[in-house]
């Protein structure tokens, strides 16, 4: 099977639901198989709270390590950070901040978009 580009976008706050854990688990499943999918994680809306330095990530730590080995990229939307008064210096080092206009490219390049 050909490699597919998968975009997982997280729009909800990273607490109070299972969406984050299930989204991360699904992403790991995509990179762990024999199909060698290219996975990208996009944090927008209230999802950007996951991108903060010191955010509670214990539950997903193993998933993060697996995804990083697979070359997964993490993006946070600049305008969504700004709307929540979050500065770039407060964002974890494993996140890349991109302008909202650049998210269009991620959506267009992806073979599948998955919302969490």
SESEKOL-894048 format. One record per residue (C-alpha): residue in one letter; x, y, z. Coordinates in steps of 0.05 Angstrom, whole numbers, plus 5000, padded with zeros to 4 digits. Each point is the difference from the previous one (the first is absolute). Layout:
N
aXYZ/...
END
This chain:
116
x500050005000/x502550704984/x501950495054/x494350465018/x500350685034/x495650035061/x498250655035/x497449955071/x497250665024/x498450135072/x494850555010/x497749855071/x503250165067/x504649435021/x496349865065/x493349735020/x499049524942/x503449394969/x500950354932/x507450145011/x502049315023/x495949664946/x502750484947/x507249865020/x498649255003/x497250024929/x506050394976/x504749485030/x496149454966/x501050354933/x507650045008/x500949325033/x497149604943/x503549734938/x496950544956/x504950555022/x495050575002/x502650715008/x496450305060/x499350745018/x496650275063/x496850694997/x497850365063/x494950554990/x494450335038/x500149785073/x504549434978/x506050485006/x499849935076/x503449324990/x505950374969/x501950375064/x506549875036/x498249615062/x493349764974/x497849335028/x502549504949/x501349405044/x494449594970/x502750094929/x507549985013/x500949304970/x495950214939/x504250624991/x506549605001/x497349524948/x497650564955/x506550385005/x503849384978/x495449974940/x501650724981/x493250285019/x499650764999/x496050415050/x497150684982/x496450535041/x496050564966/x502950685016/x493550394999/x496749495048/x505850085048/x499450764996/x492449995011/x501449645066/x505750475020/x505249454993/x506850254978/x504949604958/x504649955060/x494649605036/x499549474946/x503849345008/x506249914958/x497249404961/x494550444970/x500850434937/x495750624998/x496950154932/x495250544976/x492849794988/x501050124925/x505149434999/x495149505028/x496650014932/x506149674971/x499949455052/x492749854986/x501250004925/x506149545002/x496749495047/x496749394971/x495749955062/x498150515053/x497949755069/x496850455051/x501049885075/
END
